[in-house]
Structure formats: C-alpha cells, structure tokens
C-alpha cells in the first residue's frame, strides 16, 4: 500500500513541476507577443522615409544572409567533390 501512495505523491509532484514550467513558458511567450505587437504598432507610425530606410536595411541583411548560405553551399560542394576522388 505504501508503494502506491508514494507513486501517486511523486506523480502529482511531477505534474505540479511541469505545470509551473509550462506557466513560465506561457508567460514568456505572452510577453514576447506583446512586445512584437508594440513594435509593429511603433513601426506603423514611422514616417515614409524612415520606413523605406528600414526596408532597405532589411533587404541588405537578407542579401548578405543569402550570399553566406551560397558560399557555405559551394564549400560543401567542393568538399563533396574532393572526397569522391
């Protein structure tokens, strides 16, 4: 009988810890969603020239990221070719 009681105590204790951990995750996700909504609101209030400048920066970052991915792929191609020989 003691094993059953200790089993349930441990099970409920584990569930309580899991619920607390999930609550922390939910709070963090809600905080992030609120911050993103606020950022979107503030960006919507930007002047057209500031918005255009921001878009140009984002495009430049996207191009740089794509170039880095291309370079990494070319290195993988060369490594695969040299290992075949």
N, C-alpha and C positions, 0 to 999 in steps of 0.2 A: 504494500500500500504506500510506503514511503517513496518508492521509486516513481510512482505515478504522480504524486504530489510534487516532487522535485522536478519531474519532467514538465509539468504544466507551469510551475513557477518560472523555470528557465524559458519556456516558450513565450509566456506573457512578457517576461523581461526583454527578450529579444524583439518582440513586436513593438514594445514601448520605445526601445532604442531606434528601431527602424522608422517609426513614426516621427520621432524627433529629428532624425537625419533628413527625412523627406520634407519635413516642415522647413528646415533650413534651406534646402534646395528650392522649395517653392518661394520662400521669401526672397532669395537671391534672384530668381527668375522674374518675380514681380518687380523688384527694384530695377532690374535691367530693362524691362519693358517700359516702365515709367520714364526712365532716363532716355530711352530711344524715342519715345513719343515726344518728350520735351525737345530733344534735338531736332526732330522733324519739324516741330512747330516753329522753333527758332530759325531753322533753315528756310522755312516758307516765308518768313518775314524779311529775309535778306534782300538787298537791292539787286536789280537785274545784273549789274556789272559784277557784284560780289558772287552771285550765283554762277555766272559764266566763268569767273576765275576758279571757283571751286570745282566746277565740272572739268575744266582744263587740267587741273591738278590731278583729279581722279583718273582722267584719261591717260595722263603721263604715267601715273603709277601702274595702270593696267597694262600699258605697252611695255614698261620695264619688267613687270612680272612675266608677261608672255615671252619676252626675249630671254629671260633667265630660264624659263621652262624649256624653250627651244634649245638653248645651249646645253642644258642638262641632258636633253634627249639625244643631241648629237654626240655627247660624250659617251652615253650608253651605247649608241650605235657603233662608235669606234671601238669601244671595249668588247662588244659582242663580235665584231669583225676580227679583232686581233686574237680572241680566244678560239676562234674556229680554225686558225692556221696551225 
